[in-house]
Amino acid sequence: MEVGYRKDSRQVLIVREMPNTDVIPTEVAFRYVKVRDVIESTPRKPAEVRQRYADLIAQLALLALRDTFTATSAQQVSEVTVNCHLSTTDRATGKAIRPCLLTVSATRDKFDELVLDKLEPRDCLRHLNALMSPHPYDVEPIKPIFDPDLTRFRLVDAHSVAAGLDSRTVLVEQTPNEFEHLVRELFEAMGMKSWVTQASRDDGLDAIAVNPDPVMGGLAVIQAKRYFKSVPVEAVRALWGTMEDKKAGTGILVTTSYFGKAGHDFAHRNERLRLIEGPELKHLIKEFLDRDVIVGAKEPPKNRR
């Protein structure tokens, strides 16, 4: 484990090494067959092996947070950020790699609210807005909150190591998992509650959230699309269908690019639909997350309406 400390912000930065995927036994049971004098094993289902490894990664991340807060005082440490890395071999090249599988940051106040012996580790990490590989067993990497090289963080106090996004971040170049994390963080900052993410077949975020506003609130369906060019009208119509299926009061379709005339016309006829295009998305990220980003998508044509 590598640890860095920024005294000015009372922040601890941890890079924790994760165990290899073979730590999860692939057999669930053994039995002795007397007539053949052999021991036979019952294999564990592949899906269970993957789930157990993801659970293990989540538990180790929470353990790093707990141990750090327990071993320090509030005057010493107010926030802990953990990167979980795995030292392994790239199956395609044979070269040594060290991808990040999980990254999470928590303040002491927020972590103290947790009841650790009652919670589900991965649900807890979603509550903490952690970014976790969608397939950690397959070593699918994600972008860590901070650079894994901690040597400079101990020496350069002015460096903002916990900045998840800055002006160099290009939204259309993010992975689906990174963009999902950003969209969830944005809408939670805007007041959405009870966030539940569902699988999407087109790398778009399908989420069900609750707006607590007593007048305009209720169930909302949110979808995000990292498009470089125009979002087809079929995507807007599909969101309307999802709203009807979920009996949601609002549908929000957010994109890095723009919608064509047909998409805007459809949303205008169905007032419960809200379309958010790239420039507005950039503005919302700045307003609610105080982060400057580059959208990176194509500009809409001037005669689209």
C-alpha positions as CSV (number, residue, x, y, z in Angstrom):
1,M,0.0,0.0,0.0
2,E,1.2,3.5,-0.9
3,V,0.1,6.5,1.1
4,G,0.3,10.2,0.4
5,Y,-0.8,13.1,2.7
6,R,-1.7,16.7,2.0
7,K,-1.5,18.6,5.2
8,D,-3.2,21.7,3.9
9,S,-6.4,19.9,3.0
10,R,-6.0,17.1,5.6
11,Q,-6.4,14.6,2.8
12,V,-4.9,11.1,2.7
13,L,-4.3,9.5,-0.7
14,I,-4.0,5.7,-0.8
15,V,-3.0,3.4,-3.6
16,R,-4.0,-0.1,-2.6
17,E,-2.8,-3.2,-4.4
18,M,-5.6,-5.7,-5.2
19,P,-5.2,-9.5,-5.1
20,N,-5.2,-11.3,-8.4
21,T,-8.4,-12.8,-9.8
22,D,-7.2,-16.4,-8.9
23,V,-7.9,-15.5,-5.2
24,I,-11.5,-16.6,-5.7
25,P,-11.7,-20.4,-5.7
26,T,-13.2,-21.9,-8.8
27,E,-14.4,-24.9,-6.9
28,V,-17.4,-24.7,-4.6
29,A,-17.1,-28.2,-3.0
30,F,-15.1,-31.5,-3.0
31,R,-16.1,-35.1,-2.4
32,Y,-14.2,-38.3,-2.1
33,V,-15.4,-41.1,-4.5
34,K,-14.4,-44.3,-2.7
35,V,-15.0,-46.8,-5.5
36,R,-12.5,-44.9,-7.8
37,D,-10.3,-43.6,-4.9
38,V,-10.4,-40.0,-6.3
39,I,-11.5,-36.6,-5.1
40,E,-13.9,-34.8,-7.4
41,S,-14.6,-31.1,-7.3
42,T,-17.8,-29.2,-8.0
43,P,-17.0,-26.1,-10.1
44,R,-18.3,-22.7,-9.0
45,K,-20.4,-20.9,-11.6
46,P,-18.4,-18.3,-13.6
47,A,-20.9,-15.6,-12.8
48,E,-20.5,-16.3,-9.1
49,V,-16.7,-16.1,-9.4
50,R,-16.9,-12.7,-11.0
51,Q,-19.4,-11.4,-8.5
52,R,-17.3,-12.6,-5.5
53,Y,-14.2,-10.9,-7.0
54,A,-16.1,-7.6,-7.4
55,D,-17.4,-7.9,-3.8
56,L,-13.9,-8.5,-2.6
57,I,-12.6,-5.4,-4.4
58,A,-15.4,-3.3,-2.8
59,Q,-14.7,-4.7,0.7
60,L,-11.0,-3.9,0.5
61,A,-11.7,-0.3,-0.6
62,L,-14.1,0.2,2.3
63,L,-11.5,-1.4,4.6
64,A,-8.9,1.1,3.5
65,L,-11.2,4.0,4.3
66,R,-12.2,2.6,7.6
67,D,-8.7,1.8,8.8
68,T,-7.4,5.2,7.8
69,F,-10.2,7.1,9.6
70,T,-9.9,4.9,12.7
71,A,-6.2,5.4,12.9
72,T,-6.3,9.2,12.6
73,S,-8.1,12.0,14.3
74,A,-10.4,14.6,12.7
75,Q,-7.8,17.2,13.2
76,Q,-5.3,15.1,11.1
77,V,-7.6,13.7,8.4
78,S,-10.9,15.0,7.0
79,E,-11.0,13.0,3.7
80,V,-9.6,9.8,2.3
81,T,-9.2,8.9,-1.3
82,V,-8.4,5.3,-2.4
83,N,-7.3,3.9,-5.8
84,C,-7.4,0.1,-6.1
85,H,-4.9,-1.2,-8.6
86,L,-4.0,-4.6,-9.9
87,S,-0.5,-5.7,-11.0
88,T,-1.1,-8.1,-13.8
89,T,-0.2,-9.0,-17.4
90,D,-1.9,-7.6,-20.5
91,R,-3.4,-10.7,-22.2
92,A,-3.0,-9.1,-25.6
93,T,0.6,-8.0,-25.3
94,G,2.1,-10.0,-22.5
95,K,3.4,-6.8,-20.9
96,A,3.1,-5.9,-17.2
97,I,0.2,-3.5,-16.5
98,R,-1.3,-2.0,-13.3
99,P,-4.9,-0.9,-14.1
100,C,-7.1,0.9,-11.7
101,L,-10.3,-1.2,-10.9
102,L,-11.9,1.1,-8.3
103,T,-11.5,4.6,-7.1
104,V,-13.4,6.3,-4.2
105,S,-13.3,9.4,-2.0
106,A,-15.1,10.0,1.2
107,T,-15.1,12.6,3.9
108,R,-15.0,11.6,7.6
109,D,-18.5,12.9,8.2
110,K,-20.0,10.9,5.4
111,F,-18.1,7.8,6.3
112,D,-19.1,8.0,9.9
113,E,-22.8,7.8,8.9
114,L,-22.3,4.3,7.6
115,V,-23.3,1.2,9.5
116,L,-20.6,-1.1,8.2
117,D,-21.9,-4.4,9.5
118,K,-25.3,-3.9,7.9
119,L,-24.5,-2.5,4.4
120,E,-23.8,-4.1,1.0
121,P,-20.2,-3.1,-0.1
122,R,-21.0,-2.3,-3.7
123,D,-24.2,-0.5,-2.9
124,C,-22.3,1.5,-0.3
125,L,-19.7,2.5,-2.9
126,R,-22.4,3.7,-5.3
127,H,-23.7,5.7,-2.3
128,L,-20.2,7.3,-2.0
129,N,-20.2,8.0,-5.8
130,A,-17.3,5.6,-6.3
131,L,-16.1,4.7,-9.8
132,M,-15.7,1.0,-10.2
133,S,-14.8,-1.2,-13.1
134,P,-17.9,-2.7,-14.6
135,H,-16.0,-6.0,-15.1
136,P,-13.1,-6.1,-12.5
137,Y,-12.6,-9.9,-12.9
138,D,-11.9,-9.2,-16.6
139,V,-9.5,-6.4,-15.6
140,E,-11.5,-3.7,-17.4
141,P,-9.8,-0.5,-16.2
142,I,-11.3,2.8,-15.1
143,K,-9.7,6.3,-14.8
144,P,-8.5,6.9,-11.2
145,I,-9.4,10.0,-9.2
146,F,-5.7,10.8,-8.8
147,D,-2.4,9.8,-10.4
148,P,-1.1,6.6,-8.8
149,D,2.4,8.1,-8.4
150,L,2.2,9.5,-4.9
151,T,5.8,10.7,-4.6
152,R,5.0,14.2,-6.0
153,F,1.9,14.5,-3.9
154,R,3.9,14.4,-0.7
155,L,6.1,17.2,-1.9
156,V,3.9,19.5,-4.0
157,D,1.2,20.9,-1.7
158,A,-0.3,23.2,-4.3
159,H,-1.3,20.3,-6.6
160,S,-5.0,19.5,-6.6
161,V,-4.8,15.7,-6.6
162,A,-8.4,14.9,-6.1
163,A,-9.7,16.8,-9.1
164,G,-11.7,14.3,-11.1
165,L,-12.2,16.5,-14.1
166,D,-10.5,19.6,-15.4
167,S,-10.4,21.6,-18.6
168,R,-8.4,18.9,-20.4
169,T,-11.2,16.3,-20.0
170,V,-13.0,15.6,-23.2
171,L,-16.5,14.1,-22.5
172,V,-16.8,12.2,-25.8
173,E,-13.5,10.4,-25.0
174,Q,-14.7,9.1,-21.7
175,T,-15.6,5.4,-21.2
176,P,-19.3,4.6,-20.8
177,N,-18.6,3.9,-17.1
178,E,-16.8,7.2,-16.6
179,F,-19.6,9.1,-18.3
180,E,-22.2,7.3,-16.3
181,H,-20.4,8.3,-13.1
182,L,-20.3,11.9,-14.2
183,V,-24.0,12.1,-15.2
184,R,-25.0,10.5,-11.9
185,E,-22.8,12.9,-9.9
186,L,-24.3,15.9,-11.9
187,F,-28.0,15.0,-11.3
188,E,-27.4,14.1,-7.7
189,A,-25.9,17.6,-7.3
190,M,-29.0,18.9,-8.9
191,G,-31.2,17.2,-6.3
192,M,-32.1,13.8,-7.7
193,K,-32.4,11.0,-5.1
194,S,-32.8,7.2,-5.1
195,W,-30.6,6.7,-8.1
196,V,-30.9,3.2,-9.8
197,T,-28.9,2.5,-12.9
198,Q,-30.1,-0.1,-15.4
199,A,-28.3,-1.9,-18.2
200,S,-28.4,-0.2,-21.6
201,R,-27.8,-2.0,-24.9
202,D,-26.3,1.1,-26.6
203,D,-23.8,2.3,-24.0
204,G,-26.3,5.0,-22.9
205,L,-27.1,5.5,-19.3
206,D,-30.6,4.4,-18.4
207,A,-31.4,5.4,-14.8
208,I,-34.5,5.8,-12.7
209,A,-34.3,8.7,-10.2
210,V,-36.6,10.6,-7.9
211,N,-36.9,14.3,-7.9
212,P,-38.0,15.3,-4.4
213,D,-39.5,18.7,-5.5
214,P,-43.1,18.7,-4.2
215,V,-44.5,20.4,-7.3
216,M,-42.3,19.3,-10.3
217,G,-40.9,16.2,-8.7
218,G,-41.6,12.5,-9.1
219,L,-40.1,9.6,-10.9
220,A,-37.7,10.5,-13.7
221,V,-36.0,8.4,-16.4
222,I,-32.5,9.7,-17.4
223,Q,-30.5,8.7,-20.4
224,A,-27.1,10.0,-21.5
225,K,-25.5,9.6,-24.9
226,R,-21.8,10.3,-25.7
227,Y,-22.5,11.2,-29.4
228,F,-20.1,13.1,-31.6
229,K,-22.8,13.9,-34.2
230,S,-26.6,14.5,-34.0
231,V,-28.7,12.2,-31.8
232,P,-31.3,10.5,-34.0
233,V,-35.0,11.1,-33.3
234,E,-35.4,7.4,-32.6
235,A,-33.5,7.9,-29.3
236,V,-35.9,10.6,-28.2
237,R,-38.9,8.3,-29.1
238,A,-37.3,5.4,-27.3
239,L,-37.0,7.5,-24.1
240,W,-40.7,8.3,-24.3
241,G,-41.4,4.6,-24.5
242,T,-39.3,3.9,-21.4
243,M,-41.1,6.7,-19.5
244,E,-44.4,5.1,-20.4
245,D,-43.2,1.6,-19.3
246,K,-41.8,2.9,-16.0
247,K,-44.8,5.3,-15.5
248,A,-42.3,8.1,-15.0
249,G,-43.4,11.7,-14.9
250,T,-40.3,13.1,-16.6
251,G,-37.8,11.9,-19.2
252,I,-34.4,13.6,-19.5
253,L,-32.1,12.9,-22.5
254,V,-28.6,14.4,-22.1
255,T,-26.0,14.3,-24.8
256,T,-22.5,15.6,-25.6
257,S,-23.7,16.6,-29.1
258,Y,-27.1,17.9,-30.2
259,F,-30.6,16.9,-31.3
260,G,-32.0,17.5,-34.8
261,K,-35.3,19.3,-35.6
262,A,-37.3,16.1,-35.5
263,G,-36.1,15.3,-32.0
264,H,-36.9,18.8,-30.7
265,D,-40.3,18.7,-32.4
266,F,-41.1,15.4,-30.7
267,A,-40.0,16.8,-27.3
268,H,-42.1,19.9,-27.8
269,R,-45.2,17.8,-28.5
270,N,-44.5,15.8,-25.3
271,E,-43.8,18.4,-22.7
272,R,-42.6,15.9,-20.1
273,L,-39.4,15.3,-22.1
274,R,-36.3,17.4,-21.5
275,L,-33.4,17.5,-23.9
276,I,-30.0,18.7,-22.8
277,E,-27.4,19.3,-25.5
278,G,-23.6,19.6,-25.2
279,P,-23.3,23.3,-24.4
280,E,-25.9,23.1,-21.7
281,L,-24.3,20.0,-20.3
282,K,-21.0,21.9,-20.1
283,H,-22.8,24.8,-18.3
284,L,-24.5,22.4,-15.8
285,I,-21.3,20.7,-15.0
286,K,-19.7,24.0,-14.3
287,E,-22.6,25.3,-12.2
288,F,-23.3,22.3,-10.1
289,L,-19.9,20.5,-10.0
290,D,-17.7,23.6,-10.4
291,R,-15.6,21.7,-13.1
292,D,-14.6,22.9,-16.6
293,V,-14.8,20.3,-19.3
294,I,-14.5,20.1,-23.1
295,V,-17.5,18.5,-24.7
296,G,-15.6,17.5,-27.8
297,A,-18.6,16.9,-30.1
298,K,-19.5,18.3,-33.5
299,E,-21.2,21.7,-33.5
300,P,-24.9,21.6,-34.7
301,P,-25.6,23.0,-38.1
302,K,-27.0,26.5,-38.1
303,N,-30.1,25.6,-40.2
304,R,-31.2,22.6,-38.2
305,R,-34.5,24.2,-37.1
